[in-house]
């Protein structure tokens, strides 16, 4: 059977996070190790190069390609990394033009035609959920069959001036997720200790991330749901517990980052997972994401007993009319209640906020800053609102301000959308102001001091994160 390397593009922490590089996320992509596990199951020689998380440069990646000599390379790319992926694809073609370059991920799914037109070195794009598609695609390539029978791909057909793009019919979503093998963590060089989450997102080390469900029922206008859709599907509690036990006993994992948006939505499954963690006496701490309208005091108490130490809530803005416009379907009173309940349960809270919404003004930014300080959050994340391809906002952003549709700037840190009445400097300075006013308070500083006392092994990482915070909010003027 032919060989395939799954990889993330070589995009440095500095390129991805700017001044936040020392506090950046250096965790492996679940997508590529999930695909590698599936192709390996079907007999393909499958390897992984986690270039982004390992901070490899293009030269190092190309040297690995020369040594391994794969038949195919599968690149997982976001909107921000698609240009870097295309550059790498071109360099790989110079090594061996017969290597098939397959690109997957959220960006190609949301903009397949435009992406393939812009970047000629991509041979095939996987559109949508990839596990079933990649197996059928590799079988077709190996047998010299036409790709028109493979659902969920866009590919090039013909030669020279007659070359054209063909998009096949959509791939059905996988109904039974439990049929998938566990992600191939064993293919990650140095896992788990070579990888680490942002210092503010970790209580213990080593850590691993998992995703326990797919799809999101919500319709926030700034989100792209093109890969997994609006219908929610979940791995069973038995599957998740067995996966967790593999990570704990097989790799010594002590910290889990549960990354799916809908983890707390499946209440009965959540209860079974928490009860299993307690019954199995797993030495584990974990954090997750949640919606403020999906938690209850009883659920939160059980989660805390099972090791949950932090929940991140998407709050976005302190102005209700902005939340309504963006179809968040939550109100600020629900936010206050959920954060209070979470604190009472003994769980820390993190609020995710964005600056630069449609209808944003200096007044609404002030409301957001004051709201974040008013409620008892322990951490915040402040990003620039970004109209990603595939989102509703991508289509209507021009109605509310100036949208610079530059894929290589869409890292959530640079303002590519400027609402009417504001400018880039106001957005940048407001982000710094929010971070300063939130974190440079005695309660938050004391909280971090207690975190370091409780987990001395995390002191160095937190101090690195604090240094990144300082150079971000107090930039040196040149």
C-alpha positions in Angstrom: 0.0 0.0 0.0 1.2 3.6 -0.7 2.6 5.9 1.9 1.2 9.2 3.2 2.5 11.9 5.5 -0.1 13.9 7.3 1.2 17.3 8.5 0.5 20.8 9.6 2.4 23.6 7.7 5.6 25.0 9.2 4.2 28.2 10.7 6.2 29.4 13.7 4.8 30.4 17.0 6.0 34.0 16.3 4.1 34.0 13.0 0.9 32.6 14.6 0.9 34.5 17.9 3.1 37.6 17.4 4.0 39.0 20.9 2.1 36.2 22.5 4.5 33.5 21.1 5.8 32.5 24.5 2.2 31.9 25.6 1.2 30.2 22.3 -0.5 26.9 21.8 2.0 24.1 21.0 -0.4 21.2 21.0 -0.7 18.7 18.2 -3.5 18.8 15.6 -6.1 16.1 16.4 -7.2 16.2 12.8 -4.0 14.8 11.3 -3.5 12.1 13.9 -7.1 11.1 13.5 -6.7 10.7 9.8 -3.5 8.9 10.2 -5.1 6.4 12.5 -7.8 5.7 9.9 -5.5 5.3 7.0 -3.2 3.0 9.0 -6.2 0.9 9.9 -6.8 0.4 6.2 -3.3 -0.7 5.5 -1.7 2.5 4.3 1.8 3.4 5.5 0.9 6.5 7.5 3.2 9.0 9.1 2.8 12.4 10.9 4.9 15.6 10.9 3.5 18.1 13.4 5.5 21.0 12.0 3.5 23.9 13.6 3.5 22.6 17.2 7.1 21.5 17.0 8.1 24.8 15.5 9.8 23.2 12.5 10.9 25.4 9.7 10.3 24.7 6.0 13.8 23.4 5.5 13.4 20.8 8.3 10.1 19.7 6.9 11.5 19.3 3.3 14.4 17.3 4.6 12.0 14.9 6.2 10.1 14.6 2.9 13.3 13.8 1.1 14.2 11.1 3.6 10.8 9.5 3.7 9.9 9.8 0.0 6.1 9.5 0.5 3.6 8.9 -2.3 1.2 11.5 -0.9 1.3 14.4 1.5 -1.8 15.5 3.4 -1.8 19.1 4.6 -4.3 20.4 7.2 -4.7 24.1 6.8 -6.7 26.9 8.4 -7.4 30.2 6.6 -4.4 31.8 8.1 -2.0 28.9 7.2 -3.3 28.2 3.7 -0.7 30.4 2.0 2.1 28.8 3.9 0.7 25.4 3.0 0.7 26.4 -0.7 4.3 27.5 -0.5 5.3 24.2 1.1 3.4 22.3 -1.6 5.4 24.1 -4.3 8.7 23.2 -2.7 7.6 19.5 -2.3 6.8 19.4 -6.0 10.3 20.5 -6.7 11.6 17.5 -4.7 9.2 15.1 -6.6 6.5 16.3 -8.9 4.7 12.9 -8.6 3.9 13.4 -4.9 0.2 14.0 -4.6 -0.5 17.1 -2.4 -3.9 16.7 -0.6 -5.2 19.7 1.4 -7.9 19.4 4.0 -9.3 21.3 7.0 -11.8 24.1 7.6 -10.5 26.5 4.9 -10.6 24.3 1.8 -14.1 23.1 3.0 -15.4 26.7 3.2 -13.7 27.9 -0.1 -12.8 25.0 -2.3 -13.0 26.5 -5.7 -11.2 29.8 -4.8 -8.5 28.0 -2.9 -7.7 25.6 -5.7 -7.7 28.4 -8.2 -5.3 30.5 -6.2 -2.9 27.7 -5.3 -2.0 25.5 -8.3 0.3 23.1 -6.4 -2.6 21.5 -4.5 -3.7 18.4 -6.4 -6.7 17.4 -4.4 -8.8 19.1 -1.7 -10.8 17.1 0.9 -14.1 19.0 1.5 -15.9 18.3 4.8 -15.3 15.5 7.3 -12.3 13.6 6.2 -12.0 10.1 7.6 -14.1 8.2 5.1 -13.1 10.4 2.2 -9.3 10.1 2.6 -9.5 6.3 2.6 -11.6 6.2 -0.6 -9.3 8.9 -2.2 -6.1 6.9 -1.5 -7.6 3.7 -2.8 -8.7 5.5 -6.0 -5.2 7.1 -6.4 -3.5 3.7 -5.8 -5.7 1.9 -8.3 -5.5 4.6 -10.9 -9.2 5.2 -10.8 -11.0 8.4 -11.7 -11.7 10.6 -8.7 -15.2 11.6 -9.8 -16.6 8.6 -7.9 -15.0 9.8 -4.6 -17.5 12.0 -2.7 -16.2 15.1 -0.9 -13.2 16.1 -3.0 -12.2 18.8 -5.4 -9.4 17.9 -7.9 -7.7 18.9 -11.1 -8.6 17.1 -14.3 -7.0 17.3 -17.7 -3.6 18.7 -18.9 -2.3 22.1 -19.9 -4.8 24.7 -21.0 -7.6 22.1 -20.8 -7.0 21.5 -17.1 -10.1 22.2 -15.0 -11.4 21.8 -11.4 -14.0 19.2 -10.6 -16.0 19.3 -7.3 -17.7 16.0 -6.5 -20.9 15.6 -4.5 -20.9 16.2 -0.7 -19.8 13.4 1.6 -22.4 12.2 4.2 -21.5 12.8 7.8 -20.3 9.8 9.8 -23.2 8.6 11.9 -21.4 6.3 14.3 -18.3 8.0 15.5 -17.3 5.1 17.7 -16.3 3.2 14.6 -13.2 5.4 14.3 -10.0 4.3 15.9 -8.4 6.4 18.6 -6.1 9.2 17.2 -2.6 7.9 16.5 -0.7 9.7 19.3 2.0 7.1 18.9 2.9 8.7 15.5 3.7 12.1 17.2 7.4 12.3 17.8 8.1 13.2 21.4 4.4 12.9 22.6 3.4 14.0 25.1 6.3 16.0 26.7 7.3 17.7 23.5 3.9 19.4 23.3 2.3 21.9 25.7 -0.9 24.0 25.9 -0.8 27.8 26.6 0.5 28.2 30.2 -2.8 29.8 31.3 -4.7 26.8 30.0 -2.9 24.1 32.0 -3.0 23.0 35.6 -0.7 20.0 35.2 1.7 18.4 32.8 1.9 16.4 30.5 -1.3 17.3 28.8 -3.4 16.1 25.8 -6.4 17.6 24.0 -9.5 15.6 23.0 -12.7 16.3 21.1 -15.6 14.2 22.1 -18.3 15.5 19.7 -18.8 17.1 16.3 -21.1 19.7 15.0 -22.7 22.7 16.7 -26.4 23.5 16.8 -25.9 27.3 17.2 -25.8 29.7 14.4 -23.5 32.5 15.5 -22.7 34.6 12.4 -19.0 34.7 13.0 -18.5 30.9 13.1 -17.8 28.6 10.1 -19.6 25.3 10.6 -18.9 23.9 7.1 -16.8 20.9 8.1 -19.1 19.3 10.8 -22.4 21.2 10.3 -25.2 22.1 12.7 -26.2 18.6 13.6 -24.4 17.3 16.7 -22.9 13.8 16.9 -21.0 12.5 19.8 -18.6 9.6 20.7 -20.2 7.4 23.4 -19.1 7.7 27.0 -17.6 4.2 26.8 -15.4 5.3 23.8 -14.3 8.5 25.6 -13.4 6.8 28.8 -11.4 4.1 27.0 -9.6 6.9 25.1 -8.9 8.7 28.3 -7.5 5.6 29.9 -5.2 5.0 27.0 -3.9 8.5 27.4 -3.5 8.2 31.2 -2.0 4.7 31.4 -0.3 4.6 28.0 1.2 8.1 28.0 1.1 9.3 31.5 -1.3 12.2 30.8 -2.4 14.2 33.8 -4.2 17.1 32.1 -7.0 16.9 29.5 -8.1 19.8 27.4 -11.6 19.0 26.1 -12.0 21.2 23.1 -15.4 20.6 21.6 -18.0 23.4 21.9 -20.8 21.1 22.9 -19.3 18.9 25.6 -21.8 20.0 28.3 -24.7 19.7 25.8 -25.0 15.9 26.1 -26.0 15.8 29.8 -26.5 12.0 30.3 -23.2 11.3 28.5 -21.4 14.0 30.6 -22.7 12.4 33.8 -21.5 8.9 32.7 -18.0 10.3 31.8 -17.7 12.1 35.1 -18.9 9.1 37.1 -16.5 6.8 35.2 -13.5 9.1 36.0 -14.5 8.9 39.7 -15.1 5.2 39.6 -11.8 4.4 37.8 -10.0 6.8 40.3 -8.2 8.4 37.3 -5.5 10.9 38.4 -6.6 13.6 36.0 -7.5 17.2 35.9 -9.3 18.8 33.0 -10.8 21.9 31.4 -13.5 22.3 28.8 -15.6 24.8 26.9 -19.3 25.4 27.7 -22.3 27.5 26.9 -23.8 29.6 29.7 -27.3 28.4 28.9 -26.3 24.7 29.2 -24.9 24.4 32.8 -26.6 23.7 36.1 -25.3 23.8 39.6 -25.7 20.0 39.9 -23.8 19.3 36.7 -21.0 21.7 37.7 -20.6 20.1 41.1 -20.2 16.7 39.5 -17.7 18.0 37.0 -15.6 19.5 39.8 -15.6 16.3 41.7 -14.4 14.5 38.5 -11.4 16.8 38.1 -12.7 19.8 36.1 -10.8 22.9 37.2 -11.8 25.4 34.5 -14.6 26.1 32.0 -14.3 28.6 29.1 -17.5 30.4 28.1 -18.0 32.3 24.8 -19.2 35.7 26.0 -17.9 37.8 23.2 -19.4 41.2 24.2 -20.9 43.1 27.1 -23.4 44.8 24.8 -26.7 42.8 24.5 -27.7 44.3 21.1 -24.4 43.0 19.6 -25.0 39.5 21.0 -28.5 39.6 19.4 -27.2 40.7 16.0 -24.6 37.9 16.0 -27.3 35.3 17.0 -25.5 34.1 20.2 -28.9 33.4 21.7 -27.7 34.2 25.2 -28.2 37.2 27.4 -25.9 38.9 29.9 -28.0 37.7 32.9 -27.4 34.1 31.8 -23.7 34.8 31.6 -23.6 36.3 35.2 -25.6 33.3 36.5 -23.4 30.6 34.8 -20.2 32.2 36.0 -21.5 32.5 39.6 -22.7 28.9 39.6 -19.3 27.7 38.2 -17.4 29.7 40.9 -19.7 28.3 43.6 -18.9 24.8 42.4 -15.2 25.4 42.8 -14.4 25.7 39.1 -12.4 28.5 37.6 -13.9 30.4 34.7 -12.5 31.9 31.5 -14.4 34.3 29.3 -13.8 34.5 25.6 -14.3 38.0 24.2 -13.9 39.7 20.8 -13.3 43.3 19.8 -14.5 44.8 16.6 -18.1 43.4 16.2 -20.6 44.8 13.7 -22.2 47.8 15.5 -19.2 48.0 17.8 -18.3 51.5 19.2 -16.0 52.9 21.9 -19.1 52.8 24.2 -19.8 49.1 23.6 -16.1 48.3 24.0 -16.2 50.0 27.4 -19.3 48.0 28.3 -17.5 44.8 27.5 -14.5 45.8 29.6 -16.7 46.7 32.5 -18.7 43.6 32.2 -15.6 41.3 32.2 -14.4 43.0 35.3 -17.8 42.9 37.0 -18.3 39.2 36.9 -16.0 36.8 38.8 -14.0 35.5 35.9 -10.5 34.2 36.5 -9.2 34.5 32.9 -10.1 36.1 29.7 -9.1 35.8 26.0 -9.5 38.8 23.8 -9.4 38.4 20.0 -10.3 40.4 17.0 -13.6 39.5 15.4 -12.7 37.9 12.1 -15.1 37.1 9.2 -13.8 33.7 8.2 -14.7 32.1 4.9 -17.8 30.0 5.4 -19.3 32.2 8.1 -22.4 34.3 7.6 -20.4 37.3 8.6 -18.0 36.7 5.7 -20.8 37.5 3.3 -22.3 40.6 5.1 -19.3 42.2 6.8 -19.1 45.0 4.2 -22.5 46.2 5.4 -21.1 47.1 8.8 -17.6 48.4 8.0 -14.4 47.8 6.0 -13.4 44.2 5.5 -9.9 43.4 4.2 -10.3 39.9 2.9 -6.6 38.8 3.3 -6.4 35.2 4.3 -2.8 35.5 5.5 -3.9 38.1 8.2 -6.7 36.0 9.6 -5.0 34.9 12.9 -7.6 36.6 15.2 -4.9 39.0 16.4 -4.9 41.4 13.4 -8.0 43.6 12.7 -9.1 42.7 9.2 -12.6 44.0 9.9 -13.0 47.6 11.0 -16.5 48.6 12.1 -18.0 51.9 11.0 -16.8 54.7 13.2 -13.7 52.9 14.5 -10.2 52.4 13.2 -7.4 49.9 13.6 -5.6 51.8 16.4 -8.8 52.0 18.5 -9.2 48.2 18.1 -5.6 47.4 19.0 -5.5 49.8 21.9 -8.9 48.6 23.2 -7.6 45.0 23.2 -4.6 46.0 25.3 -6.7 48.1 27.6 -9.1 45.2 28.3 -6.2 42.9 29.1 -4.5 45.4 31.4 -7.6 46.4 33.3 -8.7 42.8 33.8 -5.4 41.2 34.7 -3.6 44.0 36.7 -6.0 43.7 39.6 -5.1 42.3 43.0 -7.7 39.5 42.8 -6.4 38.2 39.6 -2.7 38.5 40.6 -3.4 36.7 43.9 -5.3 34.0 42.0 -2.2 33.3 39.8 0.0 33.3 42.9 -2.1 30.6 44.4 -2.0 28.6 41.1 1.8 28.6 41.2 1.8 27.6 44.9 -0.6 24.8 44.2 1.3 23.6 41.1 5.0 24.5 41.4 5.9 22.6 38.2 3.9 25.2 36.3 5.7 28.3 37.7 8.1 28.7 34.8 5.4 28.3 32.1 3.1 30.9 33.9 6.0 33.3 34.2 6.7 32.9 30.4 3.1 33.7 29.8 3.2 36.7 32.1 6.2 38.0 30.1 4.2 37.6 26.8 1.4 39.5 28.5 3.7 42.4 29.4 5.2 42.9 26.0 1.8 42.7 24.4 0.0 45.2 26.6 3.0 47.5 27.0 4.5 47.5 23.5 7.8 49.2 22.9 7.3 52.3 20.7 10.0 52.5 18.0 
